[in-house]
Amino acid sequence: MMWRFIARRVGIAIPTLLGIIVLNFFLIQLAPGDPASVLAGEQGAATPEYMAALRAKFALDDPVYVQFLRYMGNTLTLDLGYSYRNDETVASLILERLGATLLLMITAFVVALILGTLLGLASAIGRSTWRDGVISTLALILYATPGFWLGLMLIWVFSINLGWLPTSGFETIGAFKQGWDRVLDVARHLILPATALALFQMALYARLMRTSALEQLNQDFVTTARAKGATEGRILVRHVMRNALLPIVTMAGIQAGNLIGGSLIIETVFGWPGLGTLAFNALQSRDVNLLLGIFMVSAVLVIVTNLLADLVLVRLDPRMEA
């Protein structure tokens, strides 16, 4: 049964990914400018002959349908093309930055999910108390605060004023640390961007967990468990948490796209060397091949995350496998 469920989800994911790839290609075509115009502008030579030579070199003078067919053929063979702006293949550029982005995203996701779930549960248990008011107010403020502004405030407080953490980067430049010293150095640089990215998600999960937990606490099976003498801790773990987590897991899958989009912004704010800064530079230089490659990898990450969320949901509630 589980394998059939996975096969159905993969069967839906493949045409979805193809649709995203096609849509991204034609949306990029609508954007003004191209690599030839950017390179010509940088070199101060924009004669019609020079522009025509550059477009011929990049195969930009072909009709759009020819470019599309060539792009789809290359994509289906996992050839993401060549970045003329960086003089390197798109695949190698993405692989160089993908690890940093995944580290930031996974750290922020785990922190947001754990803290948001615990805070939401604590708020539900202490309903209408000062604890519920503090957690709900904090969650509302964080939910309404833009991530980039929050990141800038974290830099101002913890880096500029207090000097506790670095302002940007992946690790200390020129330190050449090895082993655990390098791990700790990367961790120090990770704290602020991961926090800025996680706080919005944490507020969302806390609000959702509070609502879900309150709904479960009012169910008849909780009353029955109390009547049988079950402890509050057992009721929360065995009955309330298992059912209250279902909307949390569903939202986690939905928020995967927002997490990726948020990481792109946060990376730019903190100078984190991931796909976000790479996409920003590619956008400025109109590096079409690189942008399309980043968009495709981002789409794959979202689809994989949603598939994993579906598997967790089935694990929590086997009825959803049908």
Secondary structure as GFF3:
##gff-version 3
##sequence-region A 1 322
A	DSSP	alpha_helix	2	30	.	.	.	ID=ss1
A	DSSP	alpha_helix	35	43	.	.	.	ID=ss2
A	DSSP	alpha_helix	48	57	.	.	.	ID=ss3
A	DSSP	alpha_helix	64	76	.	.	.	ID=ss4
A	DSSP	beta_strand	82	83	.	.	.	ID=ss5
A	DSSP	beta_strand	88	89	.	.	.	ID=ss6
A	DSSP	alpha_helix	90	125	.	.	.	ID=ss7
A	DSSP	alpha_helix	130	144	.	.	.	ID=ss8
A	DSSP	alpha_helix	147	154	.	.	.	ID=ss9
A	DSSP	pi_helix	155	161	.	.	.	ID=ss10
A	DSSP	alpha_helix	179	217	.	.	.	ID=ss11
A	DSSP	alpha_helix	220	227	.	.	.	ID=ss12
A	DSSP	alpha_helix	232	235	.	.	.	ID=ss13
A	DSSP	pi_helix	236	240	.	.	.	ID=ss14
A	DSSP	alpha_helix	241	254	.	.	.	ID=ss15
A	DSSP	alpha_helix	256	270	.	.	.	ID=ss16
A	DSSP	alpha_helix	275	284	.	.	.	ID=ss17
A	DSSP	alpha_helix	288	316	.	.	.	ID=ss18
A	DSSP	three_ten_helix	318	321	.	.	.	ID=ss19
###
